[in-house]
């Protein structure tokens, strides 16, 4: 049985412990190959006493924990092994009785039940080749396209239309999802999937963003070893897996972290700092050593035990600034210091893992190195680009010419950070409409404009992220309680859209011009060829070491004749893709001393490849 040392306590309280999960929680004890019992350990420095309660003792105070050191309590229960439901009964200094789930539980009951559960992991990963190759991975000069997935509503066994939380029988397990997701992702051509939070959470409608079990994969989709199987199978199929992580806040359910030992152990002392009124949750106090150690250990746990390839940090701006108020005097320095510690830990101990920030603020240097006073992230969601371009597409064509900056502005700040372009779950919920429904025009024109927009999107500098359903032109907003409308693929307009998106995703992946110099765009990877404000037309070239692809987008509801292009003389470009013509009817464009002119149909994007004969 393990012990909790003076050094462990020092690192816990100083905020530098990165592997508390190896000591805290419920650890099954073996003698030889046989499980003989379980050791439990919890940190509750402000408790007067702690009891272990569960099915095994009728939830009675028959198993007190012993105070081990500095607020750490432990007990060993002989004969108690896997799949036992338990909680800690914490007696507070003022005599209250709090029944708390284990903060370090590795498994939990299915909601609405809230007990923790002992678990014996037996899974052995077979992804050594992937992990080895990942250490040399350079995302900057590689294709990086992410398919964002909510596991409970991507597909369901039994389609739920009630508007209520689905039962376990509706959901595919992690293991059952593995072949379905992998076959689909390989066909579609994405390099990664990103899972909306899969830590245990009580409310389906929170989508996993209001967590109670930070070390517990949600039991909605099965057991922890099944999640390991899903990640492992993705790796063996050449697909990376990114985890959505929530270090800002936690839900206030009575069994969770909230006022854990009768004190504000993990959260702020003062109510105006503690209460996150936007989500009805409690904010983590990152000035506290126990909170920092808890979260550092948590990110270490998911990367070490589950082999995730990336972490997407949710709502970074609410960490960087007090309550999201982004005035300079609202900067939250302890949180900034903590984030720097997180990115340093990940990059030092998990080579090739990428750190991605969802940040809606203009805080400088989010993706700059730590030694250049940055935060050390690898990528930042370009929410400005997303908001601007979707706003532009929603405008009637006649008004777009007055808002050209919504298309061009992104390239003015493009090199300030290393961006990923997100068309995420947040854009297709709560009255925002689906991406297709955001487009201006009648039903048919919405699809024409969406096709032109997505082709422009895949060619624009920046890595890519698409939420599930975008790839076939989902019509209704996403709801977490029912599966996506796969039946739409029975209709020709969606079939055609889906085929185009599959082509684009694979074309993007196969052509270095679209990703090799994403983060050196102005020097090597990007050059404007036309910004035709009155015509709602835009053209630019993307460059790789050995190729140039000219991208021309007509976002006008009229055909545009003789669009002037600023291109070098003596070049030949061949049409290789058009959103308006399937299959592609190819033609060549010749340039001279004045560039070139082209006619492009309404609501269309062209890709033309430089095929100029050299020498």
C-alpha positions in Angstrom: 0.0 0.0 0.0 1.3 3.5 -0.8 1.9 6.2 1.7 1.5 10.0 1.5 4.8 11.5 2.4 5.8 14.9 3.8 7.1 15.7 0.3 3.8 14.8 -1.2 2.1 17.2 1.2 4.5 19.9 0.5 4.0 19.7 -3.3 0.2 19.4 -2.9 0.0 22.6 -0.7 2.5 24.5 -2.8 0.6 23.8 -6.0 3.3 21.7 -7.7 2.0 18.1 -7.3 1.4 16.7 -10.8 0.4 13.1 -10.0 -1.9 13.2 -7.0 -4.1 10.6 -8.7 -1.4 8.0 -7.9 -2.0 8.5 -4.2 -5.5 10.0 -3.8 -8.7 8.2 -4.5 -9.5 4.5 -4.4 -6.5 2.2 -5.3 -7.1 -1.5 -5.5 -4.4 -3.5 -3.7 -3.1 -6.8 -5.1 -1.3 -9.7 -3.5 0.4 -11.5 -6.3 -2.3 -11.5 -9.1 -5.2 -11.4 -6.7 -7.1 -8.3 -5.6 -7.3 -8.3 -1.8 -8.7 -4.8 -0.9 -8.8 -1.1 -1.6 -7.0 1.8 -0.1 -8.9 5.1 0.0 -7.4 8.6 0.5 -8.9 12.0 0.5 -7.7 15.6 1.3 -10.1 17.4 3.6 -8.0 19.7 5.8 -11.0 21.4 7.4 -13.0 18.3 8.3 -13.4 17.2 11.9 -13.7 13.6 10.8 -14.2 11.5 7.6 -16.0 8.2 7.1 -16.1 5.8 4.1 -19.7 4.9 3.3 -21.2 2.7 0.6 -23.2 -0.3 -0.4 -20.7 -2.5 1.4 -21.6 -1.1 4.9 -25.2 0.1 4.3 -24.0 3.7 4.1 -23.3 3.8 7.8 -20.5 5.4 9.8 -18.7 2.1 10.4 -15.5 2.8 8.5 -13.7 6.0 9.8 -10.7 7.2 7.9 -7.5 7.9 9.9 -5.8 11.2 9.7 -2.6 10.5 8.0 -0.8 13.9 7.6 -1.7 17.5 7.1 -5.4 17.1 6.3 -5.0 13.9 4.4 -7.2 11.0 5.5 -6.9 7.3 4.5 -8.3 3.9 5.2 -7.7 0.4 3.8 -10.7 -2.0 3.5 -9.7 -5.6 3.2 -11.8 -7.6 0.8 -13.3 -4.6 -0.9 -12.3 -4.6 -4.6 -13.8 -3.5 -8.0 -17.2 -2.0 -8.8 -18.2 -1.0 -5.3 -20.2 2.2 -4.8 -18.9 4.6 -2.2 -18.7 8.2 -1.0 -16.9 10.1 1.8 -19.1 11.2 4.7 -17.3 14.4 5.9 -18.2 15.8 9.3 -17.5 19.5 9.2 -16.1 21.6 12.0 -19.6 23.0 12.6 -21.1 19.6 12.7 -22.7 19.3 9.2 -22.7 15.9 7.4 -21.6 16.1 3.8 -21.9 13.1 1.5 -19.2 13.7 -1.1 -18.1 11.8 -4.2 -14.4 11.1 -4.4 -12.7 14.0 -6.2 -10.2 11.5 -7.6 -12.6 8.7 -8.4 -11.7 6.8 -11.5 -15.3 5.8 -12.3 -18.8 6.9 -11.2 -22.4 5.8 -11.2 -24.6 6.7 -14.1 -26.6 9.8 -13.5 -28.9 10.5 -11.7 -27.0 8.4 -9.2 -23.9 10.2 -7.8 -21.7 7.7 -6.0 -18.1 7.0 -6.9 -17.2 3.5 -7.9 -14.0 1.5 -7.4 -12.4 0.4 -10.6 -9.7 -1.9 -11.7 -8.1 -0.9 -15.1 -6.7 -3.8 -17.0 -6.2 -2.2 -20.4 -2.9 -2.4 -22.2 -2.3 0.1 -25.0 -0.9 -1.0 -28.3 -0.2 2.4 -29.7 3.6 2.5 -29.0 4.4 3.3 -32.7 2.0 6.2 -32.7 3.3 7.7 -29.4 6.9 7.3 -30.6 6.1 9.1 -34.0 4.2 11.8 -32.2 7.3 13.0 -30.4 8.6 14.4 -33.8 5.2 15.8 -34.9 5.3 19.4 -36.1 1.7 20.6 -36.3 2.8 23.9 -37.7 3.9 22.5 -41.0 1.4 19.6 -41.1 -2.3 19.3 -42.1 -4.4 19.6 -39.0 -8.2 19.2 -39.4 -10.4 18.4 -36.4 -13.8 16.8 -36.3 -15.5 17.9 -33.1 -17.8 15.3 -31.6 -20.3 15.0 -28.9 -20.3 11.2 -28.3 -23.9 11.0 -27.0 -25.5 12.6 -30.0 -23.3 11.8 -33.0 -25.2 8.5 -33.3 -27.5 6.7 -31.0 -28.8 3.1 -30.9 -32.4 4.3 -30.2 -33.2 7.7 -31.5 -34.5 9.9 -28.7 -36.9 12.7 -29.7 -38.3 13.5 -26.2 -36.1 16.5 -25.4 -35.0 14.7 -22.2 -31.8 13.0 -21.2 -31.2 9.8 -23.1 -31.0 6.5 -21.2 -28.0 4.3 -21.2 -29.8 2.1 -23.8 -29.7 5.0 -26.3 -26.0 5.5 -26.2 -23.3 3.6 -28.0 -20.4 2.7 -25.7 -16.9 4.0 -26.2 -16.0 0.6 -27.5 -19.0 0.4 -29.9 -18.3 3.9 -31.2 -14.7 3.1 -32.0 -15.2 1.3 -35.4 -18.1 3.6 -36.4 -16.1 6.8 -35.7 -12.9 5.5 -37.1 -14.3 4.3 -40.4 -16.2 7.6 -40.9 -13.2 9.8 -40.0 -10.8 7.9 -42.3 -13.3 8.2 -45.1 -13.8 11.9 -44.5 -10.1 12.6 -44.2 -9.8 14.4 -40.9 -6.5 14.2 -39.0 -8.0 14.4 -35.5 -11.2 14.1 -33.5 -12.0 16.4 -30.6 -14.3 15.0 -27.8 -16.5 17.4 -26.0 -15.8 16.9 -22.3 -16.2 13.3 -21.2 -15.4 13.8 -17.5 -18.4 12.8 -15.3 -21.1 15.4 -15.2 -24.7 15.3 -13.8 -26.6 17.2 -16.4 -26.7 16.1 -20.1 -27.6 19.7 -21.2 -24.2 21.0 -19.9 -22.6 18.9 -22.7 -19.9 18.0 -20.1 -18.8 21.5 -19.3 -20.1 21.4 -15.7 -18.0 18.6 -14.2 -18.3 16.7 -10.9 -15.8 13.8 -11.6 -12.6 15.3 -13.0 -10.8 11.9 -13.0 -13.8 9.8 -14.1 -14.8 9.2 -17.7 -18.5 9.6 -17.9 -20.3 6.3 -17.4 -22.9 7.3 -20.0 -20.8 5.6 -22.6 -19.2 2.8 -20.6 -16.1 2.1 -18.5 -12.7 3.8 -18.5 -11.0 0.9 -20.3 -13.5 1.2 -23.1 -12.5 4.9 -23.5 -8.8 3.8 -23.6 -9.8 1.3 -26.3 -11.4 4.1 -28.3 -8.3 6.3 -28.1 -6.0 3.3 -28.8 -7.9 2.2 -31.9 -7.9 5.8 -33.2 -4.1 5.9 -32.9 -3.7 2.6 -34.7 -5.8 4.0 -37.5 -3.6 7.1 -37.7 -6.2 9.5 -36.0 -5.3 11.8 -33.2 -7.7 12.5 -30.3 -8.1 15.8 -28.5 -9.8 16.2 -25.1 -11.9 19.2 -24.2 -10.8 20.3 -20.7 -12.5 22.6 -18.2 -10.2 24.2 -15.6 -12.3 27.3 -15.1 -15.3 26.2 -13.1 -17.2 23.2 -11.6 -20.9 22.6 -10.9 -22.3 23.2 -7.4 -24.1 19.9 -7.0 -24.0 18.8 -3.3 -21.9 15.6 -4.0 -19.2 17.5 -5.9 -16.2 19.7 -5.1 -18.4 22.6 -3.9 -17.6 23.5 -0.3 -16.0 20.1 -0.2 -14.9 19.8 3.4 -17.2 22.5 4.8 -14.9 25.2 3.6 -14.3 26.8 0.2 -11.5 24.3 -0.4 -11.1 24.6 -4.2 -13.1 27.8 -4.9 -12.7 31.4 -4.0 -13.6 32.6 -0.5 -15.5 35.7 -1.6 -18.9 35.2 -3.2 -18.4 37.8 -6.0 -15.3 35.9 -7.1 -16.6 32.4 -6.4 -19.9 32.6 -8.2 -19.9 32.1 -12.0 -23.2 33.6 -12.8 -23.0 33.0 -16.5 -23.2 29.2 -16.0 -24.4 28.9 -12.4 -21.2 27.3 -11.3 -18.3 27.9 -8.9 -14.9 29.3 -10.2 -11.7 27.5 -9.2 -9.4 29.6 -7.1 -6.1 29.2 -8.9 -4.1 31.1 -6.2 -4.6 28.0 -3.9 -2.0 25.3 -4.0 -4.6 22.5 -3.6 -6.5 23.7 -6.6 -3.4 24.0 -8.8 -2.2 20.6 -7.8 -5.6 19.1 -8.4 -5.8 20.4 -11.9 -2.2 19.8 -12.8 -2.6 16.2 -11.7 -5.8 16.0 -13.7 -4.3 17.1 -17.0 -1.4 14.7 -16.3 -3.8 11.9 -15.6 -5.7 12.2 -19.0 -2.5 12.4 -21.0 -0.6 9.7 -19.1 -3.4 7.2 -18.5 -5.5 7.7 -21.7 -2.9 8.9 -24.2 -4.8 11.9 -25.5 -2.9 13.8 -28.2 -4.1 17.3 -27.4 -6.0 19.4 -24.9 -8.4 22.1 -25.8 -8.7 24.5 -22.8 -12.3 25.8 -22.5 -13.1 29.5 -21.9 -9.5 30.7 -21.4 -10.6 34.4 -21.4 -12.5 33.8 -18.1 -9.3 32.5 -16.6 -7.1 35.3 -17.8 -9.5 38.0 -16.6 -11.7 38.3 -13.6 -15.1 37.0 -14.6 -14.4 37.6 -18.2 -14.1 41.4 -17.8 -11.2 42.1 -20.2 -10.1 45.5 -19.0 -6.3 45.6 -18.2 -6.9 46.0 -14.5 -8.9 42.8 -14.4 -6.1 40.5 -15.3 -6.0 37.4 -13.1 -2.3 36.9 -12.5 -2.5 33.6 -10.5 -4.5 32.1 -13.3 -2.0 33.3 -15.9 0.8 31.8 -13.9 -1.1 28.5 -13.6 -1.8 28.3 -17.3 1.9 28.8 -18.0 2.6 26.0 -15.6 0.1 23.8 -17.5 1.6 24.4 -20.9 5.1 23.9 -19.6 4.1 20.6 -17.9 2.5 19.2 -21.1 5.3 20.2 -23.4 8.0 18.8 -21.1 6.4 15.5 -20.3 4.2 14.7 -23.3 6.1 15.5 -26.5 4.0 16.0 -29.5 0.8 16.8 -27.5 -0.8 20.1 -28.7 -2.3 22.7 -26.4 -5.2 24.6 -27.9 -6.8 27.7 -26.3 -10.5 28.7 -26.8 -9.9 32.4 -26.1 -12.3 35.2 -27.0 -10.1 38.0 -25.6 -7.2 39.9 -27.2 -4.8 38.9 -24.5 -1.4 39.1 -26.3 0.9 36.1 -26.8 -1.4 33.2 -26.1 0.6 31.0 -28.6 3.9 32.7 -28.0 6.6 30.6 -26.2 7.0 30.9 -22.5 10.5 32.3 -22.8 9.0 35.1 -25.0 6.5 36.0 -22.2 3.8 34.0 -24.0 1.3 31.5 -22.5 2.9 28.6 -24.4 -0.2 27.3 -26.2 0.3 25.8 -29.7 -2.9 27.1 -31.2 -5.7 29.6 -30.5 -9.3 29.5 -31.7 -9.7 32.4 -34.1 -13.2 33.4 -32.9 -12.9 36.8 -34.5 -12.4 35.3 -38.0 -15.4 32.9 -37.3 -17.7 35.7 -36.1 -16.7 38.1 -39.0 -17.0 35.6 -41.8 -20.3 34.1 -40.6 -21.7 37.6 -40.2 -20.7 38.5 -43.8 -22.3 35.3 -45.2 -25.6 36.2 -43.3 -25.9 39.6 -45.0 -27.9 40.0 -48.2 -25.6 40.1 -51.2 -26.4 43.7 -52.0 -25.0 44.8 -48.6 -21.9 42.7 -48.4 -19.8 45.2 -50.4 -20.0 47.5 -47.4 -18.5 44.9 -45.1 -15.5 43.7 -47.0 -13.4 43.9 -43.8 -15.3 40.9 -42.4 -13.5 38.8 -45.0 -10.1 40.6 -45.1 -9.5 41.7 -41.5 -8.3 38.2 -40.4 -5.2 38.5 -42.5 -4.2 41.7 -40.8 -3.7 40.0 -37.4 -3.1 36.5 -38.8 0.5 36.3 -37.6 -0.1 37.6 -34.1 -1.0 34.1 -33.0 -1.1 30.5 -34.4 -4.7 30.2 -35.2 -7.2 27.3 -35.7 -10.4 28.3 -37.5 -13.4 26.9 -35.5 -16.8 26.2 -36.8 -17.8 24.6 -33.5 -20.7 23.4 -31.5 -21.1 26.9 -30.0 -22.2 28.2 -33.5 -25.1 25.8 -34.0 -27.1 26.1 -30.7 -29.3 28.4 -28.7 -31.0 30.2 -31.6 -27.8 30.8 -33.6 -29.0 28.4 -36.4 -26.9 25.8 -38.2 -24.1 27.0 -40.5 -26.2 26.4 -43.6 -29.2 28.2 -42.1 -26.9 31.2 -41.3 -26.3 31.7 -45.0 -28.4 34.4 -46.8 -30.8 33.5 -49.6 -33.5 31.0 -50.4 -33.1 27.3 -49.6 -31.1 26.5 -52.7 -28.8 29.6 -52.5 -28.0 28.9 -48.8 -26.4 25.6 -50.0 -24.6 27.4 -52.9 -23.2 30.0 -50.5 -22.3 27.4 -47.9 -20.4 25.4 -50.5 -18.4 28.5 -51.6 -17.8 29.5 -47.9 -16.5 26.1 -46.9 -14.1 25.9 -49.9 -12.8 29.3 -48.9 -12.5 28.1 -45.3 -10.4 25.1 -46.1 -8.0 27.3 -48.2 -7.7 30.1 -45.7 -4.5 30.2 -43.5 -5.1 28.4 -40.1 -5.8 24.9 -39.0 -9.4 23.6 -39.2 -12.1 22.5 -36.8 -15.6 21.5 -37.8 -18.5 20.3 -35.5 -20.3 17.1 -36.5 -23.1 17.6 -39.0 -21.5 20.6 -40.7 -20.1 18.2 -43.3 -23.5 17.3 -44.7 -25.3 20.6 -44.2 -27.2 19.9 -41.0 -30.3 22.0 -41.0 -31.7 22.1 -37.4 -29.7 23.3 -34.5 -27.8 20.6 -32.5 -29.4 19.1 -29.4 -27.5 16.9 -27.1 -30.4 14.6 -26.4 -30.9 13.2 -29.9 -28.6 12.0 -32.6 -27.7 14.0 -35.7 -30.0 13.9 -38.6 -28.2 11.3 -40.7 -31.4 10.8 -42.7 -30.7 14.0 -44.5 -28.1 12.0 -46.5 -31.0 10.4 -48.3 -31.6 13.7 -50.0 -29.6 14.7 -53.1 -28.8 18.2 -51.9 -27.2 16.8 -48.7 -25.6 13.9 -50.5 -23.9 16.3 -52.9 -22.9 18.6 -50.1 -21.4 15.7 -48.2 -19.4 14.5 -51.2 -18.0 18.0 -51.7 -17.0 18.3 -48.1 -15.3 14.9 -48.2 -13.4 16.0 -51.3 -12.4 19.3 -49.6 -11.2 17.7 -46.4 -9.1 15.2 -48.3 -7.8 17.8 -50.8 -6.8 20.0 -47.9 -4.9 17.1 -46.4 -3.1 16.2 -49.6 -1.9 19.7 -50.6 0.9 21.3 -48.6 0.0 24.8 -50.0 -3.0 24.8 -47.7 -1.0 24.1 -44.5 2.8 24.1 -44.9 3.1 27.9 -44.1 0.0 28.6 -42.1 2.0 30.5 -39.6 4.3 32.2 -42.0 1.5 33.2 -44.3 2.6 36.7 -45.3 6.2 35.7 -45.9 5.7 32.4 -47.7 2.2 31.0 -47.6 -0.4 33.6 -48.7 -0.8 36.5 -51.2 -3.9 38.4 -52.2 -4.8 38.4 -55.9 -8.1 40.3 -55.7 -10.2 42.2 -53.2 -13.1 43.3 -55.3 -15.4 45.1 -52.9 -18.2 46.0 -55.3 -18.3 42.5 -56.7 -18.1 40.6 -53.4 -15.2 38.6 -54.8 -11.9 37.7 -53.2 -8.9 35.8 -54.6 -5.6 34.7 -53.0 -2.8 32.3 -53.6 -1.6 29.7 -51.1 1.9 28.4 -51.4 3.8 25.3 -50.5 7.4 24.5 -51.3 6.4 22.9 -54.6 3.0 24.2 -55.4 0.7 27.2 -55.7 -3.1 27.0 -55.5 -5.1 30.1 -56.6 -8.4 30.4 -54.7 -11.2 32.6 -56.1 -14.5 33.1 -54.2 -17.6 34.9 -55.6 -19.9 35.6 -52.7 -22.2 37.6 -55.0 -25.6 36.4 -56.0 -24.7 37.4 -59.6 -22.2 36.0 -62.0 -19.1 38.2 -62.1 -17.5 38.8 -65.5 -13.8 39.8 -66.1 -12.7 39.8 -62.5 -9.2 41.3 -62.5 -6.5 39.2 -60.8 -3.1 40.6 -59.7 -0.9 37.7 -60.8 2.7 37.4 -62.2 2.9 37.3 -66.0 3.7 34.1 -67.8 1.8 31.7 -65.6 -0.8 29.0 -66.3 -3.4 28.0 -63.8 -5.6 25.0 -64.3 -9.1 24.7 -62.7 -9.0 21.7 -60.3 -12.1 22.3 -58.2 -15.3 24.3 -58.3 -18.1 24.3 -55.9 -20.5 25.0 -58.8 -19.4 22.2 -61.1 -19.3 18.6 -60.2 -17.5 16.8 -61.6 -15.1 19.5 -62.4 -15.0 20.9 -65.9 -11.4 22.1 -66.2 -10.0 25.1 -68.0 -6.8 27.0 -68.0 -6.1 30.6 -67.1 -3.1 32.4 -68.7 -1.5 35.4 -67.2 0.2 38.3 -68.9 1.8 41.7 -67.9 -1.5 43.0 -66.6 -2.3 39.8 -64.6 -5.4 38.0 -65.7 -9.2 38.2 -65.9 -11.7 35.5 -65.2 -15.5 35.0 -65.2 -16.8 33.2 -62.1 -20.4 32.0 -61.5 -22.5 33.3 -58.6 -21.9 31.9 -55.1 -18.9 29.9 -56.2 -15.4 29.2 -55.2 -12.7 28.0 -57.6 -9.4 26.3 -56.9 -6.8 26.7 -59.7 -3.4 25.0 -59.5 -0.3 26.6 -61.0 0.8 24.2 -63.8 3.3 26.5 -65.5 6.0 24.6 -67.2 9.3 25.4 -65.7 12.5 25.7 -67.9 
